[in-house]
Amino acid sequence: MPHLHRFCLAAVVSLLLAACTTSAPSSPSTTSPTRFPSPMPTTVPMASSPSPTPTAAPATVSPSPTPNPTVLRVAYSKGGHIMLWTESKGSRQLADVTFEQVRISDDGQVVAYLARNSLGIYEIFAVNADGTNQRLLVGRDYLQNVQPAGQIVSYDFAPASHTLHFVTDRYDLYRVNAASGSPAPVFGSGRGGFFRFSPDGQWMALYHPNELVLARPDGSEARVVFQYPPDFRYTMVGPEIVWKPDSSGFYTVSASGPPGSPDSMTVWFIPVAGRPVKQMSYTGPYGAHLSPDGRKVAYLYDQHEPIDVHVVTADGKDTTYDSYSKVGFMGWAPDSKHFLLDLSKDGRLRVPYLCAVGEQPVKLTDTDDALPVVWIDAQRVLFASHGKALHLQRVGAPSILLEADASSWFDYTYINP
């Protein structure tokens, strides 16, 4: 797990709001969050920044600190095999198994994977980075005893640990140690949900319908920190969460009015101590993409043709970047200035272009298809082409083919050499 940019491992997940009347399961939880008052409409002044003058110069991404010294390590799938690629060493096979998702621990020593058994139940396995000790961590015997029974829909390593957390479609939460196994509940049905760890691993934000909960990884100190308007719901995985690097809190976007109404969307900062603080409001649709620093929002306005691409800055200024007959948003670059747009004319392909307000789009990858595209530092991306060829590329340079026959499931970390 790296990792602010690791989570788009196989597909770009839509986080659009939608009206929904389905209620979450109400089984009692292992830990009950205490109620926190609704957000206070306190606005924090934020400095504005002028829009750059348009230019046709090639886009560049401003450098930022990267781990040093470190070596890149990538876990991925190849023809039913779990593979591990290490910078300057190449690839090696770890296990022979068909699986659908892979995760690697921060230290690069343990690889976990999700596999479906003969009954169609997802189970979690792990194997050491040297290929030893392939083991079952969460199997059908445990999952069948979880009531109400649910399928694993998301899982991940906690930062700087070998402990995995996982959630089923019942908005619960469990954890398991990758060495000893023995899964245990953290929150019961309807009380947990999809989670995002703080960078220091001391907190997690959890989403279940209409609420965000802040808690320690063991479930302690849990409290509801944000409640959404009752008439609005996110898709199953919840809102976008952007933690501050110092782990003092996170940013999120919420609907604050009907679609298209003045200030219909609001960006909030939710500290680990204190009340939510309003950052800015803008008028836009229910889909929003927060920049890594939480100070900008990008959205597509598709209520007419062509589709408008908008960028909203911290002072609330809404700029139309450009308009396209076909376009898709593929994420922000780490510098929070550049972002990726899919400008492919062929609906079967994804062609990312590096864009910024005041700059012309510049094609990012040297292939005719790239999805997903994951930034691993300020200048390099990992991406899969045509769902199988795994590439590593530095911005403005030719890509390096890591594997010609890989799936689009991959994860990465950095290790000490």
N, C-alpha and C positions, 0 to 999 in steps of 0.2 A: 504494500500500500504506500504511495508516496505522499500527503499527497492531495494536493488541491485539484489535480486534473486527471485523476485516474479513473473516475467512475464511469466514463463513456466507453466501456470495454467492448461492446458488441453493437450497440445502436445508439442513436441520439434519442434520449427519452424526452417526450413532450411533457412540459409542466404547466400546460394551459389550464386555467380555471374552467369549470363546467358546473352548471346547475345539477344538483343531485339530491335525491331524497332517501337514498339508502343509508340506514344508520349503522354505526359500528357495533360489533358484538359487545355485550355488556357483562361478560363474565368477570368475577372479581380478579384483581391483579395481585401479584406477589407483593408489590410495593405500591401504595396508593399515593399519587401526587397530591400535594396540598394546593389549594386554589390561590391563584395570584390575581389581583384586580386587573380589569381590562386596561389596554394601553392608554396612557395619558397623552393627549395631543400636544406634546412639548416639541417645539421645533428648535433644532440646533443650527445656528448660522454656519454656512459652509462657503469657503472662498470660491468664487467663480473663476473660470479660466477662459480666455478668448479663443474663438475658433481659428484654427490655422488657415492660412491662405492656400487655396487650391493649387495643387502642383501635380505634374505628371511624373515626378521622380519616383524611382522604385521604392516601395515600402520597406522600411527596416524596423526591427523591433529593438527598442532600447535595452541594453544589457542590464542584468540585475545579478545580485550575488548568487552563486551556485555552490553546492557542497564541494568542499575541497580538502583533502584529495578523496575522490570517489570513483567508483567504477559502475557503469550501468549494467543491470541484470534484468532480463526479460523472461517471463514465463509465458508459454503459449502452447497451442495445440497443433499437432501435425499428424494427420491421418490416423487418429485414434491414439496417439502417443502424447504424453506430457513432455514438453521440451523446455530446456533452460539454456538461454543464450547469455553469455557473459562477455563483456567488452574485452577485446584483445585475446580471448580464449575460444570463442565460437560456441557451438551448440552441443548439448548432450541430452540423451533421452533419460527421463526419470522414471516413467511408468508407462505401461501399455494398457490403456483404458479409454473408453469413449466417455467424454464429459462435455459439459456445456458452459461452464464458467470456471475461471481460475483466479486465484488471489495469491500474492506473495507477501510474506512478512517484511517489515521494514528492514530487518537485518539481512534479508535475502536467504535465510537458512531453512525456511519451511515454505512449501507450496501447498495450498489447499485447493480443492476442486469439487464441483457439484456434479453429481452423476445421477441419472435416473435408473432405478432398478427395474426388474421384470414386471413389477406391479404398477409402474408409472410413478413411483414415489421418489422424490429427490432426496439424496443422501450426501453427506459431506465427508470427504476423505482428505488425508494429508500424506505428504511424502517429504523426506528430507532433501535438501538441495544436492546431496551427494548420491541420491537415488536409493537410499536405504530407508527401511522402516515405513513402507507403505501401509496405511492403517485407516480403518473406518472410525470416524469421530461421532457422527450422528446418523444412526440407521433407522430402518423402518420400525424396529422394536420400540425405540424411544418415541418416534413420531406418532405411532399408532396409539400411544398412551396419552398423547396430548389431546385434551378435550376443550373445545371442539377441535377435531382434527383439521390440520391445515397443511398446505404445501409450503416449503421454503421458497421464498420469493426474492430474498436479498441476504447477503452475508458479507462480512469483511473482518480483517484483523484490526484490533485496536492498535493505535500507534505505539511503536517501540515495545511490542509484546508478541507473544505467540498465542494470545487468546482471541478466539473468533466469536463475534456476535452474529446472530441470525434472527430473522423475522419471518413469520409465515403470513399467509393472506388473511389472518385473523387479527392483524395489528397487535401482535404480542412481541415479546423479545426474550431471547435465550442467549446463553454464552457457553463456550466449551474451550477447555485448554487443549491446544494441538498436541501436547505431549502426553497428557494423561487421559484425555477423553472426558467422560462423565459430564454430559451437558446438564445445565441447570437453568431453571426459569429466572428471569429478571423481572418481567412484567407479564401479567396474564392477558387474556384476550381482550382487545379493545383498549388496553392501557399502555401498550408499548407503541410500536410502529417503526416506520422507516427512519434510520438514524444517520447522523453526521457527527463524527468525532471532532472535538477541538484539536488543534495541532499538537498540543502538549498531552493529549489523551486523558485529561482530567475531567472532561465534561462531554456530554453528548446531547444533541438536539434531536428530539423524536417527534415525528408527525403521525397523528391519527386524526380522522375527520374532525375539522373545525378547531383543532387545538395544536399548539406546539408545546412540548414538555422539555424542560431542562433537567438533567439528572447526571449523577456520577455513573461511570460504567457499571457499577454493581447495583444500580437502582436507588441508591441512597440520595438524600437531599433533593428528591424529585418535586417539581412544582410546575404548574401550568403557567407559562410566561407570555402566551399570546393566544387570543381567541379570535377567530375569523367571523365575519358577518354570517348570521345563521342561514342566509339564502344562497351562500356561495360555498362551493367545495372545489378542492383541487382534484386532479386525477389521483389514482391510487397511491402513487409514490410521494405525493405532497409537493410543497413549494421548494424553490431553489434556496439553499442555505449557503452563505459565504462567511466563513469564520475569519476573524481578524488574525493575523500571524501571531500576535501575543496572547491569543486565546481569551481575551477579555470579554468577548461577545461575538455575535454574528449579525449579519444583515439578511433581510428577507423582504419580499414584495407581497403586498396584500391588496385585494380589491377594497376600495373605500367608497364606492358608489356604483350605480348601474353603468354598463358599457357606454362609452362615449360621453358620459356626463363630466362636467368640470372636475378636475382632480379625482378621476375615478380610480387611480392607482397610487399607492403610497409605499415608499421605501422606509423601512424601520431598522433601527439598530437595537438589538436586544442584548443587554449586558448580562454577564453571569451574576452580577449583583446590582439590583436596582430595577427600575421600570423600563419598558420599551420607550425609545426616543425616536420621534419622527425626524427623518432626514430630508425628504422632499416628496412632493406630490406632482403628478402630471396626468394629462388626459390621454388615455390610450386603451387598447384592448386588453383582455385578461392574460395574454401571454407576455412574459417579460424575461429578460436575460441579464442578470447582474454581472458587472465586471468583477474581476478578482479582488479589487480593492473596495468594492461595494459602493463606489461613488458615481457610477454610470449605469444606465439601463439601455439596452437595445430591444427594439420590438419591430415586428412586421405588421403593417396595416394592410390587410387583404380584403377590406370591404368593398374595394373597387379595383379595376385594372387600369394601369399596371399596379403592382404591389409596391408600397412605399417602405423603405428601410429607415427607421428613426433611431436616433441616439439622444438620450436625455442626460445632461450633465448635473452635477451636484447642486447647482443653483436653480435647477428646474427648467433650464433652457432646452427646448426640444428642436433638434435639427434634423431635417430630412436629408439623409446621406445621398440617396438616389432612388430610382424607381425601375422595376424590372417586370417583365411579363411572367417570368418564372424565377423564384429565388427561395433559398432556404438558409436559415441561420445555423452555423456549425460551431459556435462558441467564440469566446474571447481569447486573445493571446495573453500571456502572463503580465505584459506591461500595462494592461487595462486601457490601452489606447487603440490597439489594433484588434480586429475581430475577423472571423471567417464567414464568408458567404458562399453558398453553393450556387454557382452561376451556370451550371450545366444546362444545355438546351435539350439534352436527352434525359428523360425521367428515369432511365435505368442506371444512370451514372451519377456520381457525386464528384464535383470538381471544385475544390476549395480555393477561394481567392482571398488574399490578405488585404484588408481594407481599413481605412481610418478616415474620419471626417477631415476633408481638405486634401485627401490623397486619392489617386486613381487605383482601382483594384489591380492587384498583381497576383498572378497564378502562383500558388504556394508549392504544390508538389509537381514532380516531373512525370507523373503518370496521368492517364485519362480517367482515373477513378480513385477515390480515397475516402474510406469510411470504415471505422472511426478514425479521427485525427486527434491525437493526444499529445499535448505539449509536455515534454519531459524536463525542459529548462527554458531559459529565455530565448534560445536560438534553435532548438531542435525539436522535431516532432517524430513520433512513431505513428505509422498508419498502415492499414490493410488496403490493398488494391484488389478489386473484384472479389472481395471476401476471402482471399486466400494468400496473396503474396504480402509478406510482412516487410516493411521498409523502415529505415531510419534516415532522416534527412535534416540537414542544417539549412536554414533559410538562405535561399540564393545559391545553393550548391546542389550538385547531383545527389540523388538518394543512394543509399547503400541497401542492397537486398539482403535481408537477414535470413529469410526462408521463402522459397518459391511455392511451398505447398502447406501453408499455415492457414488456420481458420482466423476469423476476426476476433476470437476470444484471446485477449492477452492482458498482462499486467506487468508493471515494472517497479523497480526500486533502485537505490544506490547503495553500494557496499564499500567498505574500506578495502583498499587493494591488499 
